[in-house]
Amino acid sequence: MLVIHMDTEKTSELIENNGMEQFMQSVLERLRPEAAYFGPHEGMRTGFVVIDLEDPSQLPVISEPFFSQLGARIEMFPVMTPDDVRTGLQRYAAG
């Protein structure tokens, strides 16, 4: 799960310059998220994006556009689908 807290001033400027839609479309096409939701959180424009992180070396590619274009604060943490939980519990029990 990727949580993107976007800087209000930078995102407002991008919105006013009609660049936000293109930026988000470009980033989401590259990330190919399983799900993406946007709304206010902790007083900031925030994105909640579920991605499949196959390799930690993907972190700069994922986070840098948000840092440089939106002045964002990024949080990443692992999440699982119900199937992932089931598989993990089976491996634990077998283990």
N, C-alpha and C positions, 0 to 999 in steps of 0.2 A: 504494500500500500504506500502510495506516494501522497503526502499532504503538502500542498503548495500554498503558503501564506504570502499573498502578493502585496507588494508595497503600494499603498493607495495613490501616492503622487505619480509614480511611474506608470501604473496601470491606467490612471485617469488620463494621463498625457497620451498614452497609446490609444485609448478609446477615442479621445478627442481628435486624434490624427487618423482615425479610421484604420488603425493597424492591428487592433486586438483580435478581430475575427480571423484575419489572415495568419497572425502569429499562432493562435490556438489551433487552427486547422492544420498548419504545418507541423506543429509539435505533436498533435494527436495522431496524425498520419504516420509520423515516425515511430511513436511509442506503441501504436496499435493496442490500446488498453482493452482489458476485459470489460471495464466499466469506468465511467467518468462522471462525476457530479460536481457542481459548483454552487457556492452560496456563501453567505457571511458566516464567519467563525472567528471568535476572539476579536471581534471588531474589524476584521479584514476580509477582503475578497479572498476566497479560499477554494482550491480545487482538491477533490478527493479522487485519486486516480488509481485503479487497480491494474497493475502491470505484472508481467511474468519476467522477473529478473533472472536471466539464465546464467549471467556471469557478473561478478562485481566490477569488472572493467567497463561495464555499461554505465556506471554511475556518472562519470563526467558528461557523457553524451546525453543522458537523461536530465541532469540537473543544471548544467551550464546555461542553456537558453533561458531558464527561469531566473537564474541569478543575474545574468547580464541584461536581459530585456525587461524583467519585471521587478528586479531588486528583491526577489522572493526569499523567504525563509523556508527551507525544505526539511521535511521529516520523512524518513523512510522506515518502515518496519514490516516484518513478515506477517502475512495473513494466510489462512488456509481455507479451502473450500471444504464442505462436509466430506467429500471423497478423500481429500488430503488428510483430514483428521482420522478418518477410518483407517486409511493405510498406515498412518503413523502409529495408531494404537495397536494395530495388528503386528507391526514390527516390534513395538515395545513388548507386547505379550509373548512374542516368539523369542525374545531376546536375551 
